[in-house]
């Protein structure tokens, strides 16, 4: 799979998760005839992403801006796709780790069940186990 194809797959992934209006805007920006608007939007998104500590702006703007600008600068596509793959792998790893951790932690229900079992054993045998 080429990096352009992989970058297009990431655009499609984003478009599926966005509202229709936003998705249509990104599709319009990706057209070859929208070069100047795409470049302006990409630079504004990158700038907004760098000011993500402000309330309205967010970190989400940075990757979207980089994706838009990478459409016209092919030398950015490969490192960008590599970075996205790395982030996805780390996200999956963290998700699995947190799921295992939550399964390992006893819930209140399991504690009370174990406590009831221990008490019934004490009552039936007359001594602690």
N, CA, C and O atoms as a GROMACS GRO file, in nm:
protein
  516
    1UNK      N    1   0.084  -0.117   0.000
    1UNK     CA    2   0.000   0.000   0.000
    1UNK      C    3   0.090   0.125   0.000
    1UNK      O    4   0.182   0.135   0.081
    2UNK      N    5   0.063   0.217  -0.089
    2UNK     CA    6   0.144   0.338  -0.097
    2UNK      C    7   0.105   0.435   0.014
    2UNK      O    8  -0.003   0.424   0.073
    3UNK      N    9   0.195   0.528   0.042
    3UNK     CA   10   0.167   0.625   0.149
    3UNK      C   11   0.049   0.715   0.113
    3UNK      O   12  -0.027   0.756   0.201
    4UNK      N   13   0.033   0.746  -0.016
    4UNK     CA   14  -0.082   0.827  -0.057
    4UNK      C   15  -0.212   0.753  -0.030
    4UNK      O   16  -0.310   0.813   0.017
    5UNK      N   17  -0.214   0.624  -0.057
    5UNK     CA   18  -0.332   0.542  -0.030
    5UNK      C   19  -0.360   0.535   0.119
    5UNK      O   20  -0.475   0.544   0.163
    6UNK      N   21  -0.254   0.519   0.197
    6UNK     CA   22  -0.270   0.513   0.343
    6UNK      C   23  -0.319   0.647   0.397
    6UNK      O   24  -0.403   0.650   0.487
    7UNK      N   25  -0.268   0.756   0.345
    7UNK     CA   26  -0.312   0.889   0.387
    7UNK      C   27  -0.460   0.909   0.351
    7UNK      O   28  -0.536   0.965   0.429
    8UNK      N   29  -0.499   0.862   0.232
    8UNK     CA   30  -0.640   0.869   0.192
    8UNK      C   31  -0.727   0.786   0.286
    8UNK      O   32  -0.840   0.826   0.316
    9UNK      N   33  -0.676   0.673   0.332
    9UNK     CA   34  -0.752   0.590   0.427
    9UNK      C   35  -0.773   0.665   0.558
    9UNK      O   36  -0.880   0.655   0.618
   10UNK      N   37  -0.673   0.739   0.603
   10UNK     CA   38  -0.689   0.818   0.725
   10UNK      C   39  -0.791   0.930   0.704
   10UNK      O   40  -0.869   0.961   0.794
   11UNK      N   41  -0.790   0.991   0.586
   11UNK     CA   42  -0.892   1.093   0.556
   11UNK      C   43  -1.031   1.032   0.560
   11UNK      O   44  -1.124   1.092   0.614
   12UNK      N   45  -1.046   0.913   0.505
   12UNK     CA   46  -1.176   0.845   0.505
   12UNK      C   47  -1.220   0.812   0.648
   12UNK      O   48  -1.337   0.825   0.682
   13UNK      N   49  -1.124   0.770   0.731
   13UNK     CA   50  -1.155   0.740   0.870
   13UNK      C   51  -1.207   0.865   0.942
   13UNK      O   52  -1.302   0.858   1.019
   14UNK      N   53  -1.144   0.977   0.915
   14UNK     CA   54  -1.186   1.102   0.976
   14UNK      C   55  -1.324   1.142   0.924
   14UNK      O   56  -1.411   1.182   1.001
   15UNK      N   57  -1.344   1.130   0.794
   15UNK     CA   58  -1.472   1.169   0.734
   15UNK      C   59  -1.589   1.087   0.787
   15UNK      O   60  -1.700   1.139   0.801
   16UNK      N   61  -1.566   0.959   0.818
   16UNK     CA   62  -1.673   0.876   0.873
   16UNK      C   63  -1.716   0.922   1.012
   16UNK      O   64  -1.831   0.902   1.051
   17UNK      N   65  -1.624   0.983   1.085
   17UNK     CA   66  -1.653   1.022   1.223
   17UNK      C   67  -1.703   1.166   1.237
   17UNK      O   68  -1.752   1.205   1.343
   18UNK      N   69  -1.692   1.243   1.132
   18UNK     CA   70  -1.732   1.383   1.138
   18UNK      C   71  -1.878   1.402   1.096
   18UNK      O   72  -1.934   1.318   1.026
   19UNK      N   73  -1.939   1.512   1.140
   19UNK     CA   74  -2.072   1.545   1.088
   19UNK      C   75  -2.063   1.570   0.937
   19UNK      O   76  -1.957   1.602   0.885
   20UNK      N   77  -2.175   1.555   0.868
   20UNK     CA   78  -2.176   1.563   0.721
   20UNK      C   79  -2.122   1.696   0.669
   20UNK      O   80  -2.050   1.698   0.569
   21UNK      N   81  -2.155   1.805   0.735
   21UNK     CA   82  -2.108   1.936   0.689
   21UNK      C   83  -1.957   1.948   0.695
   21UNK      O   84  -1.893   1.996   0.601
   22UNK      N   85  -1.899   1.905   0.807
   22UNK     CA   86  -1.754   1.908   0.821
   22UNK      C   87  -1.687   1.815   0.722
   22UNK      O   88  -1.586   1.849   0.661
   23UNK      N   89  -1.745   1.697   0.705
   23UNK     CA   90  -1.692   1.599   0.612
   23UNK      C   91  -1.693   1.654   0.469
   23UNK      O   92  -1.597   1.636   0.394
   24UNK      N   93  -1.803   1.720   0.433
   24UNK     CA   94  -1.812   1.780   0.299
   24UNK      C   95  -1.708   1.890   0.281
   24UNK      O   96  -1.653   1.906   0.173
   25UNK      N   97  -1.682   1.966   0.388
   25UNK     CA   98  -1.581   2.073   0.380
   25UNK      C   99  -1.442   2.015   0.356
   25UNK      O  100  -1.364   2.068   0.277
   26UNK      N  101  -1.412   1.907   0.426
   26UNK     CA  102  -1.280   1.844   0.408
   26UNK      C  103  -1.268   1.786   0.268
   26UNK      O  104  -1.164   1.797   0.205
   27UNK      N  105  -1.374   1.724   0.221
   27UNK     CA  106  -1.373   1.669   0.084
   27UNK      C  107  -1.350   1.782  -0.017
   27UNK      O  108  -1.274   1.764  -0.113
   28UNK      N  109  -1.413   1.896   0.003
   28UNK     CA  110  -1.394   2.008  -0.088
   28UNK      C  111  -1.250   2.059  -0.081
   28UNK      O  112  -1.190   2.092  -0.183
   29UNK      N  113  -1.196   2.066   0.040
   29UNK     CA  114  -1.057   2.113   0.056
   29UNK      C  115  -0.958   2.019  -0.012
   29UNK      O  116  -0.852   2.063  -0.056
   30UNK      N  117  -0.990   1.893  -0.021
   30UNK     CA  118  -0.897   1.796  -0.079
   30UNK      C  119  -0.896   1.798  -0.231
   30UNK      O  120  -0.807   1.739  -0.293
   31UNK      N  121  -0.993   1.864  -0.293
   31UNK     CA  122  -0.995   1.871  -0.439
   31UNK      C  123  -0.876   1.952  -0.490
   31UNK      O  124  -0.837   2.049  -0.426
   32UNK      N  125  -0.818   1.912  -0.604
   32UNK     CA  126  -0.703   1.985  -0.658
   32UNK      C  127  -0.731   2.134  -0.684
   32UNK      O  128  -0.641   2.217  -0.673
   33UNK      N  129  -0.855   2.168  -0.717
   33UNK     CA  130  -0.888   2.307  -0.747
   33UNK      C  131  -0.891   2.395  -0.622
   33UNK      O  132  -0.897   2.517  -0.633
   34UNK      N  133  -0.888   2.336  -0.503
   34UNK     CA  134  -0.896   2.411  -0.377
   34UNK      C  135  -0.760   2.431  -0.312
   34UNK      O  136  -0.750   2.439  -0.190
   35UNK      N  137  -0.655   2.438  -0.393
   35UNK     CA  138  -0.520   2.445  -0.338
   35UNK      C  139  -0.501   2.561  -0.242
   35UNK      O  140  -0.453   2.541  -0.130
   36UNK      N  141  -0.538   2.682  -0.282
   36UNK     CA  142  -0.512   2.799  -0.196
   36UNK      C  143  -0.595   2.791  -0.068
   36UNK      O  144  -0.545   2.826   0.040
   37UNK      N  145  -0.720   2.747  -0.077
   37UNK     CA  146  -0.802   2.732   0.043
   37UNK      C  147  -0.747   2.621   0.133
   37UNK      O  148  -0.747   2.635   0.256
   38UNK      N  149  -0.699   2.511   0.071
   38UNK     CA  150  -0.642   2.400   0.148
   38UNK      C  151  -0.518   2.444   0.222
   38UNK      O  152  -0.500   2.411   0.339
   39UNK      N  153  -0.431   2.518   0.153
   39UNK     CA  154  -0.308   2.565   0.216
   39UNK      C  155  -0.339   2.660   0.331
   39UNK      O  156  -0.277   2.651   0.437
   40UNK      N  157  -0.434   2.750   0.312
   40UNK     CA  158  -0.472   2.844   0.418
   40UNK      C  159  -0.533   2.769   0.537
   40UNK      O  160  -0.497   2.796   0.652
   41UNK      N  161  -0.624   2.677   0.508
   41UNK     CA  162  -0.687   2.600   0.615
   41UNK      C  163  -0.584   2.516   0.690
   41UNK      O  164  -0.588   2.508   0.813
   42UNK      N  165  -0.491   2.454   0.617
   42UNK     CA  166  -0.388   2.371   0.680
   42UNK      C  167  -0.301   2.454   0.773
   42UNK      O  168  -0.273   2.413   0.885
   43UNK      N  169  -0.258   2.570   0.725
   43UNK     CA  170  -0.174   2.656   0.809
   43UNK      C  171  -0.248   2.706   0.932
   43UNK      O  172  -0.191   2.713   1.040
   44UNK      N  173  -0.376   2.740   0.916
   44UNK     CA  174  -0.456   2.785   1.030
   44UNK      C  175  -0.479   2.671   1.130
   44UNK      O  176  -0.475   2.693   1.251
   45UNK      N  177  -0.502   2.550   1.080
   45UNK     CA  178  -0.520   2.435   1.168
   45UNK      C  179  -0.391   2.403   1.244
   45UNK      O  180  -0.395   2.373   1.364
   46UNK      N  181  -0.278   2.408   1.176
   46UNK     CA  182  -0.150   2.383   1.243
   46UNK      C  183  -0.123   2.490   1.348
   46UNK      O  184  -0.080   2.459   1.459
   47UNK      N  185  -0.149   2.615   1.314
   47UNK     CA  186  -0.132   2.724   1.409
   47UNK      C  187  -0.226   2.707   1.528
   47UNK      O  188  -0.186   2.723   1.643
   48UNK      N  189  -0.353   2.674   1.501
   48UNK     CA  190  -0.450   2.652   1.608
   48UNK      C  191  -0.413   2.534   1.695
   48UNK      O  192  -0.435   2.536   1.816
   49UNK      N  193  -0.359   2.430   1.635
   49UNK     CA  194  -0.316   2.313   1.712
   49UNK      C  195  -0.199   2.343   1.803
   49UNK      O  196  -0.186   2.282   1.909
   50UNK      N  197  -0.114   2.436   1.763
   50UNK     CA  198  -0.001   2.473   1.849
   50UNK      C  199  -0.046   2.559   1.967
   50UNK      O  200   0.026   2.571   2.066
   51UNK      N  201  -0.165   2.619   1.957
   51UNK     CA  202  -0.221   2.695   2.069
   51UNK      C  203  -0.333   2.615   2.137
   51UNK      O  204  -0.435   2.672   2.177
   52UNK      N  205  -0.313   2.486   2.149
   52UNK     CA  206  -0.419   2.398   2.202
   52UNK      C  207  -0.446   2.420   2.350
   52UNK      O  208  -0.545   2.367   2.402
   53UNK      N  209  -0.362   2.496   2.418
   53UNK     CA  210  -0.388   2.522   2.559
   53UNK      C  211  -0.502   2.622   2.577
   53UNK      O  212  -0.554   2.636   2.688
   54UNK      N  213  -0.541   2.690   2.471
   54UNK     CA  214  -0.654   2.783   2.478
   54UNK      C  215  -0.784   2.704   2.472
   54UNK      O  216  -0.788   2.595   2.415
   55UNK      N  217  -0.892   2.757   2.531
   55UNK     CA  218  -1.016   2.679   2.546
   55UNK      C  219  -1.081   2.632   2.416
   55UNK      O  220  -1.129   2.519   2.412
   56UNK      N  221  -1.083   2.711   2.311
   56UNK     CA  222  -1.156   2.674   2.189
   56UNK      C  223  -1.072   2.585   2.098
   56UNK      O  224  -1.126   2.498   2.029
   57UNK      N  225  -0.944   2.607   2.098
   57UNK     CA  226  -0.855   2.533   2.008
   57UNK      C  227  -0.817   2.400   2.070
   57UNK      O  228  -0.824   2.384   2.192
   58UNK      N  229  -0.777   2.305   1.987
   58UNK     CA  230  -0.743   2.174   2.041
   58UNK      C  231  -0.632   2.107   1.964
   58UNK      O  232  -0.595   2.149   1.855
   59UNK      N  233  -0.580   2.001   2.023
   59UNK     CA  234  -0.471   1.924   1.963
   59UNK      C  235  -0.517   1.858   1.834
   59UNK      O  236  -0.435   1.831   1.746
   60UNK      N  237  -0.647   1.830   1.821
   60UNK     CA  238  -0.701   1.764   1.702
   60UNK      C  239  -0.672   1.843   1.575
   60UNK      O  240  -0.670   1.786   1.466
   61UNK      N  241  -0.649   1.974   1.588
   61UNK     CA  242  -0.628   2.059   1.471
   61UNK      C  243  -0.493   2.031   1.404
   61UNK      O  244  -0.480   2.041   1.282
   62UNK      N  245  -0.395   1.995   1.484
   62UNK     CA  246  -0.259   1.975   1.431
   62UNK      C  247  -0.251   1.860   1.330
   62UNK      O  248  -0.201   1.882   1.220
   63UNK      N  249  -0.298   1.739   1.362
   63UNK     CA  250  -0.288   1.631   1.263
   63UNK      C  251  -0.371   1.658   1.137
   63UNK      O  252  -0.329   1.624   1.027
   64UNK      N  253  -0.487   1.720   1.154
   64UNK     CA  254  -0.570   1.749   1.038
   64UNK      C  255  -0.501   1.850   0.947
   64UNK      O  256  -0.501   1.834   0.824
   65UNK      N  257  -0.441   1.953   1.006
   65UNK     CA  258  -0.366   2.050   0.927
   65UNK      C  259  -0.247   1.987   0.856
   65UNK      O  260  -0.220   2.017   0.740
   66UNK      N  261  -0.177   1.899   0.926
   66UNK     CA  262  -0.062   1.830   0.865
   66UNK      C  263  -0.107   1.738   0.752
   66UNK      O  264  -0.038   1.726   0.651
   67UNK      N  265  -0.222   1.673   0.770
   67UNK     CA  266  -0.273   1.587   0.663
   67UNK      C  267  -0.308   1.667   0.539
   67UNK      O  268  -0.279   1.626   0.427
   68UNK      N  269  -0.370   1.783   0.560
   68UNK     CA  270  -0.407   1.867   0.446
   68UNK      C  271  -0.285   1.919   0.372
   68UNK      O  272  -0.282   1.921   0.250
   69UNK      N  273  -0.183   1.960   0.447
   69UNK     CA  274  -0.063   2.014   0.382
   69UNK      C  275   0.020   1.901   0.319
   69UNK      O  276   0.088   1.924   0.219
   70UNK      N  277   0.013   1.780   0.376
   70UNK     CA  278   0.088   1.666   0.321
   70UNK      C  279   0.030   1.622   0.187
   70UNK      O  280   0.098   1.553   0.110
   71UNK      N  281  -0.092   1.659   0.159
   71UNK     CA  282  -0.151   1.624   0.031
   71UNK      C  283  -0.075   1.693  -0.083
   71UNK      O  284  -0.067   1.638  -0.194
   72UNK      N  285  -0.019   1.810  -0.057
   72UNK     CA  286   0.056   1.884  -0.160
   72UNK      C  287   0.207   1.870  -0.144
   72UNK      O  288   0.281   1.902  -0.237
   73UNK      N  289   0.253   1.823  -0.030
   73UNK     CA  290   0.396   1.804  -0.007
   73UNK      C  291   0.423   1.655   0.019
   73UNK      O  292   0.419   1.610   0.133
   74UNK      N  293   0.449   1.581  -0.087
   74UNK     CA  294   0.463   1.434  -0.075
   74UNK      C  295   0.571   1.389   0.023
   74UNK      O  296   0.560   1.279   0.078
   75UNK      N  297   0.675   1.469   0.046
   75UNK     CA  298   0.780   1.426   0.137
   75UNK      C  299   0.731   1.421   0.283
   75UNK      O  300   0.797   1.361   0.367
   76UNK      N  301   0.618   1.483   0.312
   76UNK     CA  302   0.560   1.477   0.447
   76UNK      C  303   0.471   1.355   0.467
   76UNK      O  304   0.441   1.318   0.580
   77UNK      N  305   0.428   1.293   0.359
   77UNK     CA  306   0.331   1.184   0.368
   77UNK      C  307   0.385   1.063   0.443
   77UNK      O  308   0.317   1.008   0.530
   78UNK      N  309   0.506   1.020   0.410
   78UNK     CA  310   0.561   0.900   0.472
   78UNK      C  311   0.581   0.916   0.623
   78UNK      O  312   0.537   0.830   0.699
   79UNK      N  313   0.647   1.025   0.669
   79UNK     CA  314   0.661   1.039   0.815
   79UNK      C  315   0.527   1.057   0.887
   79UNK      O  316   0.511   1.014   1.001
   80UNK      N  317   0.432   1.121   0.820
   80UNK     CA  318   0.301   1.142   0.880
   80UNK      C  319   0.226   1.010   0.896
   80UNK      O  320   0.167   0.985   1.001
   81UNK      N  321   0.229   0.927   0.793
   81UNK     CA  322   0.163   0.797   0.800
   81UNK      C  323   0.232   0.709   0.904
   81UNK      O  324   0.165   0.638   0.978
   82UNK      N  325   0.364   0.714   0.912
   82UNK     CA  326   0.438   0.637   1.013
   82UNK      C  327   0.398   0.681   1.154
   82UNK      O  328   0.379   0.598   1.243
   83UNK      N  329   0.385   0.812   1.173
   83UNK     CA  330   0.346   0.865   1.303
   83UNK      C  331   0.205   0.822   1.339
   83UNK      O  332   0.179   0.784   1.453
   84UNK      N  333   0.114   0.827   1.244
   84UNK     CA  334  -0.024   0.784   1.269
   84UNK      C  335  -0.029   0.637   1.306
   84UNK      O  336  -0.102   0.598   1.396
   85UNK      N  337   0.049   0.554   1.236
   85UNK     CA  338   0.052   0.411   1.267
   85UNK      C  339   0.107   0.387   1.407
   85UNK      O  340   0.056   0.302   1.481
   86UNK      N  341   0.211   0.462   1.444
   86UNK     CA  342   0.270   0.448   1.576
   86UNK      C  343   0.170   0.487   1.684
   86UNK      O  344   0.156   0.418   1.785
   87UNK      N  345   0.099   0.598   1.662
   87UNK     CA  346  -0.001   0.644   1.760
   87UNK      C  347  -0.113   0.540   1.772
   87UNK      O  348  -0.159   0.511   1.882
   88UNK      N  349  -0.157   0.485   1.659
   88UNK     CA  350  -0.262   0.382   1.664
   88UNK      C  351  -0.216   0.259   1.741
   88UNK      O  352  -0.293   0.203   1.820
   89UNK      N  353  -0.092   0.216   1.720
   89UNK     CA  354  -0.039   0.099   1.790
   89UNK      C  355  -0.032   0.127   1.940
   89UNK      O  356  -0.069   0.041   2.021
   90UNK      N  357   0.016   0.244   1.977
   90UNK     CA  358   0.023   0.280   2.119
   90UNK      C  359  -0.116   0.289   2.181
   90UNK      O  360  -0.135   0.248   2.295
   91UNK      N  361  -0.212   0.340   2.106
   91UNK     CA  362  -0.349   0.350   2.155
   91UNK      C  363  -0.407   0.211   2.181
   91UNK      O  364  -0.470   0.188   2.284
   92UNK      N  365  -0.385   0.119   2.086
   92UNK     CA  366  -0.434  -0.018   2.103
   92UNK      C  367  -0.369  -0.084   2.225
   92UNK      O  368  -0.436  -0.151   2.303
   93UNK      N  369  -0.237  -0.064   2.240
   93UNK     CA  370  -0.163  -0.121   2.352
   93UNK      C  371  -0.217  -0.067   2.484
   93UNK      O  372  -0.239  -0.143   2.579
   94UNK      N  373  -0.239   0.063   2.491
   94UNK     CA  374  -0.290   0.125   2.612
   94UNK      C  375  -0.432   0.076   2.644
   94UNK      O  376  -0.466   0.052   2.759
   95UNK      N  377  -0.512   0.061   2.541
   95UNK     CA  378  -0.650   0.014   2.558
   95UNK      C  379  -0.651  -0.127   2.616
   95UNK      O  380  -0.727  -0.156   2.709
   96UNK      N  381  -0.567  -0.215   2.562
   96UNK     CA  382  -0.559  -0.352   2.612
   96UNK      C  383  -0.508  -0.354   2.756
   96UNK      O  384  -0.559  -0.427   2.840
   97UNK      N  385  -0.408  -0.273   2.783
   97UNK     CA  386  -0.351  -0.267   2.918
   97UNK      C  387  -0.455  -0.220   3.019
   97UNK      O  388  -0.465  -0.275   3.128
   98UNK      N  389  -0.531  -0.118   2.983
   98UNK     CA  390  -0.634  -0.067   3.074
   98UNK      C  391  -0.748  -0.167   3.092
   98UNK      O  392  -0.803  -0.178   3.202
   99UNK      N  393  -0.783  -0.239   2.986
   99UNK     CA  394  -0.887  -0.342   2.998
   99UNK      C  395  -0.841  -0.455   3.091
   99UNK      O  396  -0.919  -0.503   3.173
  100UNK      N  397  -0.717  -0.497   3.076
  100UNK     CA  398  -0.664  -0.602   3.164
  100UNK      C  399  -0.661  -0.554   3.308
  100UNK      O  400  -0.694  -0.628   3.401
  101UNK      N  401  -0.623  -0.429   3.326
  101UNK     CA  402  -0.616  -0.372   3.461
  101UNK      C  403  -0.754  -0.365   3.525
  101UNK      O  404  -0.770  -0.395   3.643
  102UNK      N  405  -0.854  -0.325   3.447
  102UNK     CA  406  -0.989  -0.314   3.503
  102UNK      C  407  -1.046  -0.453   3.534
  102UNK      O  408  -1.126  -0.467   3.626
  103UNK      N  409  -1.006  -0.554   3.458
  103UNK     CA  410  -1.051  -0.690   3.487
  103UNK      C  411  -0.983  -0.745   3.611
  103UNK      O  412  -1.042  -0.826   3.684
  104UNK      N  413  -0.860  -0.703   3.636
  104UNK     CA  414  -0.784  -0.753   3.750
  104UNK      C  415  -0.830  -0.689   3.880
  104UNK      O  416  -0.820  -0.751   3.986
  105UNK      N  417  -0.881  -0.567   3.874
  105UNK     CA  418  -0.927  -0.500   3.995
  105UNK      C  419  -1.060  -0.559   4.040
  105UNK      O  420  -1.153  -0.572   3.960
  106UNK      N  421  -1.069  -0.593   4.167
  106UNK     CA  422  -1.197  -0.646   4.215
  106UNK      C  423  -1.301  -0.534   4.226
  106UNK      O  424  -1.269  -0.422   4.268
  107UNK      N  425  -1.422  -0.564   4.189
  107UNK     CA  426  -1.530  -0.467   4.202
  107UNK      C  427  -1.592  -0.482   4.341
  107UNK      O  428  -1.561  -0.578   4.411
  108UNK      N  429  -1.675  -0.391   4.379
  108UNK     CA  430  -1.742  -0.398   4.508
  108UNK      C  431  -1.826  -0.524   4.520
  108UNK      O  432  -1.834  -0.585   4.626
  109UNK      N  433  -1.890  -0.564   4.409
  109UNK     CA  434  -1.974  -0.684   4.411
  109UNK      C  435  -1.891  -0.809   4.437
  109UNK      O  436  -1.931  -0.896   4.514
  110UNK      N  437  -1.774  -0.817   4.372
  110UNK     CA  438  -1.692  -0.937   4.392
  110UNK      C  439  -1.634  -0.940   4.533
  110UNK      O  440  -1.618  -1.047   4.591
  111UNK      N  441  -1.603  -0.823   4.589
  111UNK     CA  442  -1.554  -0.820   4.727
  111UNK      C  443  -1.662  -0.867   4.823
  111UNK      O  444  -1.635  -0.947   4.913
  112UNK      N  445  -1.783  -0.818   4.804
  112UNK     CA  446  -1.891  -0.858   4.895
  112UNK      C  447  -1.923  -1.007   4.878
  112UNK      O  448  -1.956  -1.074   4.976
  113UNK      N  449  -1.912  -1.060   4.757
  113UNK     CA  450  -1.936  -1.202   4.735
  113UNK      C  451  -1.830  -1.284   4.807
  113UNK      O  452  -1.862  -1.383   4.873
  114UNK      N  453  -1.704  -1.244   4.794
  114UNK     CA  454  -1.596  -1.316   4.862
  114UNK      C  455  -1.613  -1.307   5.014
  114UNK      O  456  -1.590  -1.404   5.086
  115UNK      N  457  -1.654  -1.191   5.060
  115UNK     CA  458  -1.674  -1.173   5.204
  115UNK      C  459  -1.789  -1.263   5.254
  115UNK      O  460  -1.778  -1.324   5.360
  116UNK      N  461  -1.896  -1.270   5.177
  116UNK     CA  462  -2.009  -1.357   5.216
  116UNK      C  463  -1.967  -1.503   5.217
  116UNK      O  464  -2.005  -1.578   5.307
  117UNK      N  465  -1.888  -1.543   5.117
  117UNK     CA  466  -1.842  -1.682   5.112
  117UNK      C  467  -1.753  -1.713   5.233
  117UNK      O  468  -1.763  -1.820   5.293
  118UNK      N  469  -1.666  -1.619   5.268
  118UNK     CA  470  -1.577  -1.638   5.382
  118UNK      C  471  -1.657  -1.649   5.511
  118UNK      O  472  -1.629  -1.735   5.594
  119UNK      N  473  -1.757  -1.563   5.528
  119UNK     CA  474  -1.840  -1.565   5.649
  119UNK      C  475  -1.921  -1.694   5.660
  119UNK      O  476  -1.935  -1.751   5.768
  120UNK      N  477  -1.974  -1.740   5.546
  120UNK     CA  478  -2.052  -1.864   5.552
  120UNK      C  479  -1.961  -1.982   5.584
  120UNK      O  480  -2.004  -2.077   5.651
  121UNK      N  481  -1.837  -1.978   5.538
  121UNK     CA  482  -1.742  -2.084   5.570
  121UNK      C  483  -1.707  -2.083   5.718
  121UNK      O  484  -1.695  -2.188   5.781
  122UNK      N  485  -1.691  -1.963   5.773
  122UNK     CA  486  -1.663  -1.950   5.916
  122UNK      C  487  -1.779  -2.005   5.997
  122UNK      O  488  -1.758  -2.077   6.095
  123UNK      N  489  -1.901  -1.972   5.957
  123UNK     CA  490  -2.019  -2.018   6.030
  123UNK      C  491  -2.035  -2.169   6.023
  123UNK      O  492  -2.071  -2.233   6.122
  124UNK      N  493  -2.007  -2.226   5.905
  124UNK     CA  494  -2.026  -2.371   5.891
  124UNK      C  495  -1.916  -2.450   5.960
  124UNK      O  496  -1.944  -2.557   6.015
  125UNK      N  497  -1.793  -2.403   5.959
  125UNK     CA  498  -1.684  -2.478   6.020
  125UNK      C  499  -1.657  -2.435   6.163
  125UNK      O  500  -1.601  -2.512   6.241
  126UNK      N  501  -1.695  -2.313   6.197
  126UNK     CA  502  -1.672  -2.265   6.332
  126UNK      C  503  -1.535  -2.202   6.352
  126UNK      O  504  -1.504  -2.156   6.462
  127UNK      N  505  -1.453  -2.199   6.251
  127UNK     CA  506  -1.324  -2.131   6.264
  127UNK      C  507  -1.288  -2.061   6.135
  127UNK      O  508  -1.344  -2.089   6.029
  128UNK      N  509  -1.191  -1.970   6.146
  128UNK     CA  510  -1.150  -1.894   6.030
  128UNK      C  511  -1.068  -1.978   5.935
  128UNK      O  512  -0.995  -2.068   5.975
  129UNK      N  513  -1.082  -1.945   5.808
  129UNK     CA  514  -1.009  -2.018   5.705
  129UNK      C  515  -0.900  -1.931   5.651
  129UNK      O  516  -0.825  -1.973   5.563
   0.00000   0.00000   0.00000
